[in-house]
Amino acid sequence: MSTGRTAARMGPAELVQAAAMARRFYLEGKSKIQIAEEFGVSRFKVARVLETALERDLVRIEIRVPAELDAERSDALRARYGLRHAVVVESPADGAVTDHHDPENLGAVAADLLGELVTEGDVLGLAWGRSTINMATALRRLPPCTVVQLTGVYDAGTAERGSVEAVRRAAEVAGGEAHPIYAPMLLPDVATANALRSQTGVARAFEYFDKVTVAAVSIGSWEPGISTVHDMLSEEEREHYASLGAAAEMSAHLFDAEGRRIGRDLGERCITVEADRLRRIPEVVAIAGGRRKAGAIGAVLRSGLVTSLVTDTAAADFLLHETHAGPRPALERADPDEL
């Protein structure tokens, strides 16, 4: 597959899917009907993808995507976890990924993916996270859409440089309305959290939660520096949730290694999109990478709350070889009674 000027017009999910379909058809000898059944699309869609690949000179003797994308791992990850889209980028060659941050290139690739997934009139939701902030900074194109913040801010003193600014940046690129949340993410008790939810600005943002069609979220391991929620809690609270089996955190919701939600009382103290509302969002894109987050990523994928993933080869290799049986496909989505 050529990586030249024509390939650059396609988004990362299109490139990964085209590469996978072309591999099945041209190298593995599968029929268009077989490919259509595997990918859950019509055979006419398969035919169009293969025809476009030929017309745009994407298919040659071998199948390749731009160097930063790993098509084989992407396809394998999508299939194993029942994801709608999985995009795997190369980890830094020198291994220079800090313990506390996702690889920098994840944000740029996630920005391209959102540009591909969001359509005019959508409502885009952004949850707090370093990776979503990096993604918003890298955004260059978005169709006209409304952008809403899905979680409160980590630190009110840095709101303008964090999730609030990410929402404003995305809305500016899209030319749409921005609905930020200036309230802190974590409150001392449920009563304070409920009082804040009733305030005009916060309530207005919450009204949009049921309208969100595409969301971008981050994932954190239950470790210092890798989960902002973990770092906001007292040592006693951290130990309590660790004793319940906390392995991952996403938008202030905690999960054990099997993807079951735990510590629901924490979510009640947080300004964040509820899990049942998150489940109803048609497209939830998680952005997370690095070996230290790999176990947490797997836990969240097993929860069924995520439909798509942008990650790196270090995390993908762990996810493709972990021994947890029967991951719950994200496209089936979790039953609301389980949430």
C-alpha positions as CSV (number, residue, x, y, z in Angstrom):
1,M,0.0,0.0,0.0
2,S,1.4,3.4,-1.0
3,T,2.0,5.9,1.8
4,G,2.2,8.9,-0.6
5,R,0.0,11.9,-1.3
6,T,-3.2,9.8,-2.0
7,A,-3.0,7.8,1.3
8,A,-2.7,11.0,3.3
9,R,-6.3,11.9,2.3
10,M,-7.6,8.9,4.2
11,G,-8.2,9.0,8.0
12,P,-6.4,6.4,10.3
13,A,-9.5,4.2,10.7
14,E,-10.0,4.1,6.9
15,L,-6.4,3.2,6.3
16,V,-6.4,0.4,8.9
17,Q,-9.7,-1.0,7.5
18,A,-8.6,-0.7,3.9
19,A,-5.3,-2.5,4.7
20,A,-7.1,-5.3,6.6
21,M,-9.7,-5.9,3.8
22,A,-7.0,-5.7,1.1
23,R,-4.9,-8.2,3.0
24,R,-7.8,-10.6,3.3
25,F,-8.7,-10.3,-0.4
26,Y,-5.3,-10.0,-2.1
27,L,-3.0,-12.1,0.1
28,E,-5.3,-14.5,2.0
29,G,-7.7,-15.2,-0.9
30,K,-10.9,-14.6,1.0
31,S,-14.1,-13.7,-0.9
32,K,-15.8,-10.3,-0.6
33,I,-18.7,-12.1,1.1
34,Q,-16.4,-13.6,3.7
35,I,-14.8,-10.2,4.3
36,A,-18.2,-8.6,4.6
37,E,-19.2,-11.1,7.3
38,E,-16.0,-10.6,9.3
39,F,-16.2,-6.8,9.3
40,G,-20.0,-6.6,9.7
41,V,-20.6,-4.6,6.5
42,S,-22.2,-5.3,3.1
43,R,-20.2,-7.0,0.3
44,F,-20.9,-3.8,-1.7
45,K,-19.0,-1.8,0.9
46,V,-16.1,-4.2,0.7
47,A,-16.1,-3.9,-3.1
48,R,-16.1,-0.1,-2.8
49,V,-13.2,-0.2,-0.4
50,L,-11.1,-2.5,-2.6
51,E,-12.0,-0.5,-5.7
52,T,-11.0,2.8,-4.0
53,A,-7.7,1.1,-3.0
54,L,-7.0,0.3,-6.6
55,E,-8.1,3.6,-8.0
56,R,-5.9,5.6,-5.6
57,D,-2.9,3.4,-6.1
58,L,-3.0,2.2,-2.5
59,V,-2.6,-1.5,-3.3
60,R,0.6,-2.9,-4.8
61,I,2.4,-6.2,-4.1
62,E,2.5,-5.5,-0.3
63,I,0.2,-3.8,2.0
64,R,1.4,-0.8,4.1
65,V,0.1,2.2,5.9
66,P,2.0,5.2,7.0
67,A,5.0,4.2,9.1
68,E,3.6,5.4,12.4
69,L,0.5,3.1,12.1
70,D,0.8,-0.7,12.7
71,A,-2.0,-2.2,10.6
72,E,-1.6,-5.8,11.7
73,R,-1.7,-5.1,15.4
74,S,-4.6,-2.7,14.8
75,D,-6.6,-5.3,13.0
76,A,-5.8,-8.0,15.6
77,L,-6.7,-5.8,18.5
78,R,-10.0,-4.8,16.9
79,A,-10.9,-8.4,16.3
80,R,-9.9,-9.7,19.8
81,Y,-11.8,-7.0,21.8
82,G,-14.7,-6.5,19.4
83,L,-13.9,-2.9,18.8
84,R,-15.3,-0.7,16.1
85,H,-11.9,0.9,15.4
86,A,-8.5,0.1,16.8
87,V,-5.5,2.2,15.8
88,V,-2.1,1.2,17.0
89,V,0.9,3.6,16.6
90,E,4.5,2.8,16.9
91,S,6.0,3.3,20.4
92,P,9.0,5.6,20.5
93,A,12.1,3.7,19.1
94,D,14.2,4.7,22.1
95,G,11.6,3.7,24.6
96,A,11.4,7.3,25.8
97,V,7.9,7.2,27.2
98,T,7.8,8.5,30.8
99,D,6.0,6.6,33.5
100,H,3.4,9.3,33.8
101,H,2.4,10.1,30.2
102,D,1.1,8.5,27.1
103,P,3.3,8.6,24.0
104,E,3.0,12.0,22.4
105,N,2.0,10.8,19.0
106,L,-1.2,9.2,20.3
107,G,-2.8,12.7,20.5
108,A,-2.1,13.5,16.9
109,V,-3.4,10.2,15.6
110,A,-6.5,10.4,17.8
111,A,-7.1,14.0,16.5
112,D,-7.1,12.6,12.9
113,L,-9.4,9.8,14.0
114,L,-11.9,12.2,15.5
115,G,-11.8,14.2,12.3
116,E,-12.8,11.1,10.5
117,L,-15.5,9.9,12.9
118,V,-17.3,13.2,13.8
119,T,-19.9,14.3,11.3
120,E,-21.8,17.6,11.0
121,G,-24.3,18.1,13.7
122,D,-22.7,15.6,16.1
123,V,-22.1,16.4,19.8
124,L,-18.5,15.7,20.8
125,G,-17.8,14.9,24.4
126,L,-14.3,15.3,25.9
127,A,-13.4,13.9,29.3
128,W,-10.5,15.0,31.4
129,G,-7.1,13.4,30.7
130,R,-3.7,14.4,29.5
131,S,-4.2,12.4,26.3
132,T,-7.5,14.1,25.4
133,I,-5.9,17.5,26.1
134,N,-3.0,16.5,23.7
135,M,-5.6,15.3,21.2
136,A,-7.4,18.6,21.3
137,T,-4.2,20.6,20.8
138,A,-3.4,18.5,17.7
139,L,-6.9,19.0,16.1
140,R,-6.8,20.6,12.7
141,R,-10.2,19.7,11.3
142,L,-13.6,18.9,12.6
143,P,-17.0,19.2,10.9
144,P,-19.4,21.7,12.5
145,C,-20.4,20.3,15.9
146,T,-21.1,21.1,19.5
147,V,-18.4,20.2,22.1
148,V,-19.2,19.4,25.7
149,Q,-17.0,18.7,28.7
150,L,-17.8,15.3,30.3
151,T,-15.9,15.7,33.6
152,G,-14.9,18.5,36.0
153,V,-11.4,19.9,36.1
154,Y,-8.5,18.3,37.8
155,D,-7.3,21.6,39.3
156,A,-9.4,24.7,39.2
157,G,-6.3,26.8,39.1
158,T,-5.2,25.3,35.8
159,A,-8.6,24.9,34.2
160,E,-7.8,27.3,31.4
161,R,-4.8,25.1,30.4
162,G,-6.6,21.8,30.8
163,S,-10.0,20.3,29.9
164,V,-11.7,23.6,29.6
165,E,-9.2,24.8,27.1
166,A,-9.5,21.5,25.3
167,V,-13.2,22.0,24.9
168,R,-12.8,25.5,23.7
169,R,-10.1,24.5,21.2
170,A,-12.2,21.7,19.7
171,A,-15.2,24.0,19.4
172,E,-13.1,26.6,17.7
173,V,-11.8,24.1,15.2
174,A,-15.4,22.9,14.6
175,G,-16.9,26.3,14.5
176,G,-19.5,25.1,17.0
177,E,-20.7,25.8,20.6
178,A,-18.6,25.0,23.6
179,H,-20.0,23.8,26.9
180,P,-17.2,23.7,29.5
181,I,-17.4,22.7,33.1
182,Y,-15.5,24.9,35.6
183,A,-16.3,22.8,38.6
184,P,-13.7,20.5,40.2
185,M,-13.9,16.8,39.3
186,L,-13.7,15.5,42.9
187,L,-15.8,16.9,45.7
188,P,-15.5,16.1,49.5
189,D,-18.9,14.5,49.7
190,V,-22.0,13.6,47.7
191,A,-24.1,16.6,49.0
192,T,-21.5,19.1,47.7
193,A,-21.3,17.3,44.3
194,N,-25.1,17.3,44.0
195,A,-25.2,21.0,44.8
196,L,-22.7,21.8,42.1
197,R,-24.5,19.7,39.5
198,S,-27.6,21.9,40.0
199,Q,-25.6,25.1,39.3
200,T,-26.5,26.7,35.9
201,G,-23.3,26.2,34.0
202,V,-22.8,22.6,35.2
203,A,-26.4,21.7,34.7
204,R,-26.3,23.0,31.1
205,A,-23.4,20.8,30.3
206,F,-25.1,17.8,31.9
207,E,-28.1,18.4,29.7
208,Y,-26.0,17.6,26.7
209,F,-24.6,14.3,28.0
210,D,-27.6,12.4,26.5
211,K,-27.0,14.1,23.2
212,V,-23.3,13.2,22.9
213,T,-22.6,11.0,19.8
214,V,-18.8,10.8,19.9
215,A,-16.7,10.9,23.1
216,A,-13.0,10.9,23.7
217,V,-11.8,9.5,27.1
218,S,-8.5,8.7,28.8
219,I,-7.6,5.7,30.9
220,G,-5.4,5.6,34.0
221,S,-3.9,2.7,36.0
222,W,-4.5,2.7,39.7
223,E,-1.0,4.0,40.4
224,P,0.5,7.3,41.4
225,G,1.0,9.7,38.5
226,I,-1.0,7.5,36.1
227,S,-4.5,8.3,37.3
228,T,-5.4,11.8,38.2
229,V,-8.2,10.6,40.4
230,H,-5.8,8.4,42.3
231,D,-3.6,11.4,43.0
232,M,-6.6,13.5,44.2
233,L,-7.5,11.1,46.9
234,S,-6.1,10.6,50.4
235,E,-3.8,7.7,51.2
236,E,-6.6,6.0,53.2
237,E,-9.0,6.4,50.3
238,R,-6.5,5.0,47.8
239,E,-5.9,1.9,50.0
240,H,-9.6,1.4,50.3
241,Y,-10.2,1.3,46.6
242,A,-7.1,-0.8,46.1
243,S,-8.5,-3.3,48.5
244,L,-11.6,-3.5,46.4
245,G,-9.4,-4.5,43.4
246,A,-9.1,-1.2,41.6
247,A,-7.0,-1.7,38.5
248,A,-8.2,1.1,36.2
249,E,-9.9,4.4,36.2
250,M,-11.8,6.2,33.4
251,S,-13.6,9.5,33.9
252,A,-13.6,8.9,37.7
253,H,-15.2,5.4,37.3
254,L,-13.1,2.5,38.8
255,F,-12.8,-1.0,37.3
256,D,-11.2,-4.2,38.6
257,A,-9.0,-6.3,36.3
258,E,-12.1,-8.1,34.9
259,G,-13.7,-4.8,33.8
260,R,-16.3,-4.8,36.6
261,R,-17.2,-1.4,38.1
262,I,-16.2,-1.0,41.7
263,G,-16.2,1.9,44.2
264,R,-19.4,3.5,42.9
265,D,-19.5,5.9,45.8
266,L,-16.5,7.6,44.3
267,G,-18.4,8.5,41.2
268,E,-21.2,10.0,43.2
269,R,-18.7,12.5,44.6
270,C,-17.4,13.4,41.2
271,I,-18.6,15.8,38.5
272,T,-18.5,13.4,35.6
273,V,-20.6,11.7,33.0
274,E,-22.5,8.7,34.6
275,A,-21.5,5.2,33.4
276,D,-25.0,4.5,32.0
277,R,-24.9,7.7,30.0
278,L,-21.4,6.8,28.8
279,R,-22.7,3.4,27.7
280,R,-25.4,4.9,25.5
281,I,-22.9,7.1,23.5
282,P,-22.6,5.5,20.1
283,E,-18.9,6.0,19.7
284,V,-16.5,6.2,22.7
285,V,-12.8,6.5,21.8
286,A,-10.3,5.7,24.5
287,I,-6.8,7.2,24.1
288,A,-4.1,5.5,26.2
289,G,-0.8,3.8,25.7
290,G,2.4,2.7,27.3
291,R,3.2,-0.6,29.0
292,R,2.3,0.6,32.5
293,K,-1.2,1.4,31.3
294,A,-1.7,-1.8,29.3
295,G,-3.5,-3.8,32.1
296,A,-5.8,-0.9,32.8
297,I,-6.6,-0.5,29.1
298,G,-7.6,-4.2,29.0
299,A,-9.8,-3.8,32.1
300,V,-11.7,-0.9,30.6
301,L,-12.1,-2.7,27.3
302,R,-13.6,-5.6,29.1
303,S,-16.2,-3.2,30.7
304,G,-17.9,-2.8,27.4
305,L,-18.0,1.0,27.8
306,V,-15.5,1.7,25.0
307,T,-16.1,1.2,21.3
308,S,-12.7,2.3,19.8
309,L,-9.1,2.6,21.0
310,V,-6.0,4.6,20.0
311,T,-2.9,3.0,21.6
312,D,0.7,2.1,20.9
313,T,2.6,-1.1,20.1
314,A,3.9,-1.5,23.7
315,A,0.3,-1.6,25.1
316,A,-1.0,-3.6,22.1
317,D,1.5,-6.4,22.5
318,F,0.4,-6.9,26.1
319,L,-3.3,-6.7,25.2
320,L,-2.9,-9.3,22.4
321,H,-1.1,-11.8,24.6
322,E,-2.8,-11.4,28.0
323,T,-4.6,-14.5,29.3
324,H,-7.9,-13.0,30.4
325,A,-10.6,-15.1,28.8
326,G,-13.6,-13.9,27.0
327,P,-13.4,-10.1,26.8
328,R,-16.8,-8.6,26.5
329,P,-17.1,-7.0,23.0
330,A,-17.5,-3.3,23.3
331,L,-20.0,-3.2,20.5
332,E,-22.5,-5.2,22.5
333,R,-22.3,-2.6,25.2
334,A,-23.0,-3.3,28.8
335,D,-26.4,-3.9,30.2
336,P,-27.5,-0.8,32.1
337,D,-28.5,-2.9,35.1
338,E,-24.8,-4.0,35.4
339,L,-23.7,-0.4,35.6
